[in-house]
Amino acid sequence: MGAVQRRPFRSVVLVGAAVGYTVSSYQQRLQQARDEVEDSKTKKVLVLPFYRMKIVEESKSNSLRSLLSTPPTSSLSDKTVEMSIGDVVDLIHQASKDPQIVALYGILGHGSGFSTGGWAHVEEIRKALLVFQQSHRRHYEPNLKHKAEPEEAPPVKPMYLYTNTFASPTTGGGADMKEYYLASVFSHIHLQPQGDLNLFGLHATNSFYRDFLAKYGIAVHVWKHGKYKNFTNQFTHSAFNKAHAENVSGVLLGIQQHVCSGMYNARYGRLKEYDYSTFWKMVHQAGSLPASIAQRIGFVDFLPPLNPLDDLLSYRRHVNKDESENSEKDAKEKDALVAKWTPTKAMLEIIGPLTNLEQFPATKAISIMDYSRKKKEKENEKEQRMQMYEQLMKMPSGMRALFGKAGLDVVRPTTSSGQVNKYTIHSQCQLTTISFYSSFSRILMKRRLRDVRSKLLC
């Protein structure tokens, strides 16, 4: 009987602990939600570090999975990240529709070539970049639901790119052509003054083993139908025959014409003064183009001495500050940035400005790897919200009414953009409601078990 008399005191203690834990959890989740809302207002630039990305058809390793589980504070500057072509294309498409992503920044060079599975991967990424480039345009479709069209068109999202050279050390046919073909989509191309641009055209190599095998008395007998079945020529010939050369040349010529046409059209604003029929022949025969010549022709826009990304972000942060927030120190830092990226009058006439500070709108950078991690976290959060809603609906109606009076009513998860900020905080409240309800349910269950046990003992 003594144990039964102390039961109310224990229950009060347990309920008090549950309420205290719930309130603390609520405050933490509410602060986290407010931080997320504040971060959603920050204008970001999506950084594509091509020089350390390995693009594959389908990622067989768990490098992307491990990347998603890596803390954002860890240093990833020297790591090569393997990503599937589907993930890269999807992330660029999502960024084109994301209002938080206001610009794109690509980085090439750094002593390594852009690692892809071939021209098909480059073409897919380039088309995704074209979608991002045209994301400000409206594509009118039949308005079957009679929705009101927005009055203002989306803002133009500039695309910056920096590389120290387009002379890649990577072996293989047209490695430099691949990099510049991808880079030509960007509206602001930066090339270091000591860099080069190699547009030699495409080439292909083939190994022949007939003479090597003959030294060991090995003869290969092949039966084939048609003179253009050239795979076995490497064992039966010592060099290209006419049919083999025509076959390889035909494939390369088609790719080269497509690539050259794409680069010319992408840079048409700078290259339109040249005759297309003779332009590429002169470029291919010119050899390696120094940075100054490449800029004079129109292949690149700026010749900065270093990567301007950090200074572009810093300048925009100073510009976006209110006049009341701008101190004398901020004004000096802003003027110093302008002076740093403005060449002397004599150099300005030769190479022009070093970058475009005014058109860069972002104040924070996010790499495509971190962007992928955040997208994955949002998908998981969406699933948790649906599970949360289902659990709340299982709560007794009286309990839901009680929490509803406290402002923690049950709301079905929604994805409408107009309710994102409100629902983000509200969902944290619901999560706290579940935590409190689970703790309270456990307390009631323990009390019922003790009551049944005491009755049995009596």
TORKEVEX-530036 format. One line per field, with one value per residue (C-alpha): residue in one letter; x, y, z; chain. Coordinates in steps of 0.25 Angstrom, whole numbers. Example, Ala and Ser with C-alpha at 12.3 -4.5 7.8 and 13.67 -1.06 7.14 Angstrom:
// TORKEVEX-530036
residu: c(A, S);
east: c(49, 55);
north: c(-18, -4);
up: c(31, 29);
chaine: c(A, A);
//
This chain:
// TORKEVEX-530036
residu: c(M, G, A, V, Q, R, R, P, F, R, S, V, V, L, V, G, A, A, V, G, Y, T, V, S, S, Y, Q, Q, R, L, Q, Q, A, R, D, E, V, E, D, S, K, T, K, K, V, L, V, L, P, F, Y, R, M, K, I, V, E, E, S, K, S, N, S, L, R, S, L, L, S, T, P, P, T, S, S, L, S, D, K, T, V, E, M, S, I, G, D, V, V, D, L, I, H, Q, A, S, K, D, P, Q, I, V, A, L, Y, G, I, L, G, H, G, S, G, F, S, T, G, G, W, A, H, V, E, E, I, R, K, A, L, L, V, F, Q, Q, S, H, R, R, H, Y, E, P, N, L, K, H, K, A, E, P, E, E, A, P, P, V, K, P, M, Y, L, Y, T, N, T, F, A, S, P, T, T, G, G, G, A, D, M, K, E, Y, Y, L, A, S, V, F, S, H, I, H, L, Q, P, Q, G, D, L, N, L, F, G, L, H, A, T, N, S, F, Y, R, D, F, L, A, K, Y, G, I, A, V, H, V, W, K, H, G, K, Y, K, N, F, T, N, Q, F, T, H, S, A, F, N, K, A, H, A, E, N, V, S, G, V, L, L, G, I, Q, Q, H, V, C, S, G, M, Y, N, A, R, Y, G, R, L, K, E, Y, D, Y, S, T, F, W, K, M, V, H, Q, A, G, S, L, P, A, S, I, A, Q, R, I, G, F, V, D, F, L, P, P, L, N, P, L, D, D, L, L, S, Y, R, R, H, V, N, K, D, E, S, E, N, S, E, K, D, A, K, E, K, D, A, L, V, A, K, W, T, P, T, K, A, M, L, E, I, I, G, P, L, T, N, L, E, Q, F, P, A, T, K, A, I, S, I, M, D, Y, S, R, K, K, K, E, K, E, N, E, K, E, Q, R, M, Q, M, Y, E, Q, L, M, K, M, P, S, G, M, R, A, L, F, G, K, A, G, L, D, V, V, R, P, T, T, S, S, G, Q, V, N, K, Y, T, I, H, S, Q, C, Q, L, T, T, I, S, F, Y, S, S, F, S, R, I, L, M, K, R, R, L, R, D, V, R, S, K, L, L, C);
east: c(0, 12, 16, 2, 2, 16, 10, 5, 18, 25, 16, 17, 32, 32, 21, 30, 42, 35, 29, 43, 50, 39, 40, 55, 54, 43, 52, 64, 55, 49, 63, 67, 55, 57, 72, 67, 57, 68, 77, 66, 67, 82, 85, 94, 103, 104, 119, 123, 137, 139, 154, 151, 138, 138, 126, 122, 109, 105, 113, 117, 124, 118, 126, 114, 107, 119, 119, 105, 108, 121, 119, 119, 130, 140, 150, 147, 156, 166, 157, 152, 137, 130, 116, 107, 103, 88, 91, 99, 88, 77, 84, 86, 72, 67, 76, 70, 57, 62, 60, 71, 81, 84, 97, 106, 121, 129, 144, 153, 168, 176, 186, 175, 165, 150, 148, 136, 131, 132, 126, 112, 114, 119, 107, 97, 104, 104, 90, 86, 95, 87, 74, 80, 84, 70, 63, 59, 50, 36, 31, 16, 7, -8, -14, -24, -25, -27, -16, -11, 2, 13, 15, 30, 39, 49, 63, 74, 84, 98, 108, 123, 135, 149, 161, 176, 177, 170, 182, 179, 190, 180, 183, 172, 166, 160, 162, 163, 152, 143, 146, 144, 132, 126, 131, 126, 112, 116, 114, 126, 139, 151, 165, 178, 187, 198, 188, 186, 174, 177, 166, 174, 162, 159, 168, 167, 178, 178, 188, 192, 197, 200, 215, 216, 209, 217, 230, 224, 219, 204, 195, 181, 170, 157, 145, 136, 125, 127, 140, 135, 136, 149, 150, 159, 168, 177, 181, 181, 187, 199, 193, 180, 174, 166, 152, 157, 162, 149, 141, 149, 149, 134, 131, 141, 137, 122, 126, 135, 125, 115, 125, 130, 116, 112, 124, 122, 107, 109, 120, 113, 112, 128, 130, 120, 130, 137, 133, 129, 133, 148, 148, 151, 161, 169, 167, 172, 184, 188, 192, 192, 186, 191, 181, 182, 180, 168, 162, 164, 158, 146, 147, 149, 144, 154, 168, 169, 182, 174, 160, 151, 140, 143, 144, 131, 124, 131, 127, 113, 111, 117, 107, 95, 97, 88, 94, 92, 100, 112, 123, 136, 143, 133, 134, 149, 148, 138, 147, 159, 152, 148, 163, 168, 159, 161, 174, 182, 177, 188, 185, 170, 171, 179, 172, 159, 154, 158, 144, 130, 127, 113, 106, 110, 97, 101, 106, 109, 115, 110, 117, 109, 112, 107, 95, 92, 94, 83, 74, 75, 72, 60, 54, 57, 50, 38, 37, 38, 27, 17, 21, 19, 5, 1, 5, -2, -15, -14, -15, -28, -37, -38, -22, -22, -32, -24, -11, -19, -23, -8, -5, 0, -11, -10, -7, -5, 9, 9, 19, 13, 24, 16, 15, 29, 34, 21, 21, 35, 33, 20, 25, 36, 24, 17, 30, 31, 16, 19, 31, 22, 11, 20, 26, 12, 7, 19, 16, 1, 5, 14, 3, -7, 3, 6, -9, -12, 0, -5, -19, -14, -5, -17);
north: c(0, 9, 8, 11, 24, 29, 26, 40, 47, 38, 41, 56, 55, 47, 57, 69, 62, 59, 74, 79, 71, 74, 89, 89, 80, 90, 102, 95, 91, 105, 112, 102, 105, 120, 118, 110, 121, 131, 123, 122, 137, 136, 137, 126, 122, 108, 104, 93, 89, 81, 79, 69, 63, 49, 47, 33, 26, 20, 21, 8, 12, 19, 32, 40, 33, 35, 50, 52, 46, 55, 67, 80, 86, 75, 80, 74, 83, 72, 60, 55, 52, 42, 46, 39, 47, 46, 53, 64, 67, 66, 76, 86, 85, 87, 99, 106, 106, 109, 123, 123, 119, 132, 129, 118, 117, 106, 103, 96, 94, 93, 83, 72, 70, 69, 54, 48, 36, 43, 53, 48, 52, 66, 68, 64, 74, 85, 83, 84, 97, 103, 100, 108, 119, 120, 119, 133, 131, 128, 116, 119, 107, 105, 111, 100, 103, 118, 122, 136, 138, 145, 160, 160, 150, 142, 149, 145, 136, 139, 128, 130, 121, 121, 113, 115, 108, 101, 93, 80, 70, 59, 49, 46, 52, 66, 67, 82, 83, 76, 86, 98, 93, 92, 105, 113, 112, 121, 136, 141, 132, 135, 130, 133, 142, 131, 121, 115, 111, 98, 96, 86, 78, 64, 52, 37, 26, 11, 0, -11, -24, -32, -30, -32, -45, -49, -49, -60, -68, -64, -62, -58, -62, -54, -56, -43, -38, -24, -16, -6, -17, -11, -16, -28, -19, -17, -32, -34, -20, -12, 2, 8, 3, 12, 7, 7, 22, 26, 20, 27, 40, 40, 38, 49, 59, 58, 61, 72, 79, 78, 83, 95, 99, 99, 107, 117, 119, 120, 131, 137, 151, 152, 143, 148, 157, 144, 136, 122, 115, 119, 122, 108, 105, 117, 113, 99, 103, 114, 104, 108, 121, 130, 136, 150, 145, 136, 149, 157, 147, 146, 132, 137, 150, 153, 150, 151, 147, 138, 132, 144, 136, 140, 154, 154, 149, 159, 170, 166, 165, 179, 185, 178, 184, 196, 209, 209, 196, 201, 206, 213, 200, 193, 205, 204, 189, 191, 201, 192, 181, 190, 195, 181, 177, 189, 189, 202, 211, 206, 191, 194, 198, 185, 174, 181, 179, 167, 162, 167, 171, 177, 166, 156, 155, 144, 146, 131, 119, 105, 94, 84, 73, 81, 85, 70, 67, 78, 73, 59, 64, 71, 59, 51, 62, 62, 47, 49, 60, 50, 40, 51, 54, 39, 38, 51, 46, 33, 42, 42, 53, 59, 60, 66, 77, 79, 82, 90, 100, 101, 105, 91, 87, 76, 81, 72, 74, 83, 87, 100, 111, 121, 114, 109, 118, 117, 101, 100, 105, 98, 85, 86, 89, 76, 68, 74, 70, 55, 55, 60, 51, 39, 42, 44, 31, 24, 30, 26, 12, 10, 15, 5, -7, -3, -2, -16, -22, -16, -21, -35, -34, -30);
up: c(0, 3, -12, -17, -8, -15, -29, -31, -27, -37, -48, -46, -46, -59, -66, -61, -68, -80, -81, -78, -89, -99, -97, -98, -111, -116, -114, -121, -133, -134, -134, -145, -153, -152, -156, -168, -172, -171, -179, -190, -192, -195, -210, -214, -226, -229, -231, -241, -238, -251, -249, -237, -242, -249, -257, -259, -265, -252, -239, -235, -222, -210, -212, -214, -202, -193, -198, -193, -180, -178, -169, -177, -169, -174, -185, -199, -207, -211, -213, -226, -225, -234, -238, -248, -260, -256, -243, -249, -259, -249, -239, -250, -254, -240, -238, -250, -243, -229, -226, -216, -227, -234, -242, -246, -245, -252, -249, -259, -260, -247, -254, -257, -268, -268, -266, -273, -280, -294, -302, -299, -284, -288, -297, -286, -276, -287, -290, -275, -274, -286, -278, -266, -276, -281, -268, -268, -280, -280, -287, -289, -290, -290, -277, -275, -260, -262, -253, -252, -258, -250, -254, -254, -261, -253, -253, -262, -255, -259, -262, -258, -261, -257, -262, -262, -275, -286, -290, -282, -279, -280, -292, -302, -314, -312, -297, -299, -309, -298, -288, -296, -303, -288, -285, -297, -291, -279, -281, -273, -277, -269, -273, -266, -274, -274, -279, -293, -302, -310, -321, -330, -334, -331, -334, -331, -329, -332, -328, -338, -333, -345, -346, -331, -332, -344, -336, -328, -339, -337, -348, -347, -356, -357, -365, -366, -375, -381, -382, -372, -361, -355, -341, -344, -353, -341, -341, -357, -361, -358, -361, -365, -379, -387, -382, -367, -369, -376, -364, -353, -360, -363, -348, -344, -355, -350, -336, -339, -348, -337, -326, -334, -338, -323, -319, -330, -327, -312, -314, -326, -320, -320, -332, -342, -350, -355, -367, -361, -374, -372, -357, -352, -362, -357, -343, -344, -352, -342, -332, -317, -314, -303, -294, -299, -314, -309, -303, -315, -324, -314, -308, -294, -287, -275, -272, -257, -249, -240, -237, -234, -227, -213, -216, -224, -212, -203, -212, -213, -198, -196, -207, -201, -187, -184, -183, -168, -166, -175, -167, -171, -171, -180, -190, -190, -193, -204, -210, -209, -216, -228, -229, -228, -240, -248, -257, -260, -271, -280, -277, -278, -293, -296, -288, -282, -268, -260, -256, -255, -241, -243, -250, -239, -230, -220, -206, -202, -210, -209, -217, -225, -215, -203, -211, -214, -199, -195, -206, -200, -186, -191, -197, -184, -176, -186, -183, -168, -169, -175, -165, -154, -160, -160, -145, -141, -148, -139, -127, -119, -123, -109, -109, -123, -118, -106, -114, -124, -113, -110, -125, -128, -138, -148, -162, -174, -181, -193, -203, -208, -208, -202, -188, -187, -176, -168, -170, -167, -153, -151, -155, -143, -134, -139, -137, -122, -121, -125, -115, -104, -107, -108, -94, -88, -94, -88, -74, -75, -80, -68, -58, -64, -63, -48, -45, -51, -43, -30, -32, -35, -22, -14);
chaine: c(A, A, A, A, A, A, A, A, A, A, A, A, A, A, A, A, A, A, A, A, A, A, A, A, A, A, A, A, A, A, A, A, A, A, A, A, A, A, A, A, A, A, A, A, A, A, A, A, A, A, A, A, A, A, A, A, A, A, A, A, A, A, A, A, A, A, A, A, A, A, A, A, A, A, A, A, A, A, A, A, A, A, A, A, A, A, A, A, A, A, A, A, A, A, A, A, A, A, A, A, A, A, A, A, A, A, A, A, A, A, A, A, A, A, A, A, A, A, A, A, A, A, A, A, A, A, A, A, A, A, A, A, A, A, A, A, A, A, A, A, A, A, A, A, A, A, A, A, A, A, A, A, A, A, A, A, A, A, A, A, A, A, A, A, A, A, A, A, A, A, A, A, A, A, A, A, A, A, A, A, A, A, A, A, A, A, A, A, A, A, A, A, A, A, A, A, A, A, A, A, A, A, A, A, A, A, A, A, A, A, A, A, A, A, A, A, A, A, A, A, A, A, A, A, A, A, A, A, A, A, A, A, A, A, A, A, A, A, A, A, A, A, A, A, A, A, A, A, A, A, A, A, A, A, A, A, A, A, A, A, A, A, A, A, A, A, A, A, A, A, A, A, A, A, A, A, A, A, A, A, A, A, A, A, A, A, A, A, A, A, A, A, A, A, A, A, A, A, A, A, A, A, A, A, A, A, A, A, A, A, A, A, A, A, A, A, A, A, A, A, A, A, A, A, A, A, A, A, A, A, A, A, A, A, A, A, A, A, A, A, A, A, A, A, A, A, A, A, A, A, A, A, A, A, A, A, A, A, A, A, A, A, A, A, A, A, A, A, A, A, A, A, A, A, A, A, A, A, A, A, A, A, A, A, A, A, A, A, A, A, A, A, A, A, A, A, A, A, A, A, A, A, A, A, A, A, A, A, A, A, A, A, A, A, A, A, A, A, A, A, A, A, A, A, A, A, A, A, A, A, A, A, A, A, A, A, A, A, A, A, A, A, A, A, A, A, A, A, A, A, A, A, A, A, A, A, A, A);
//
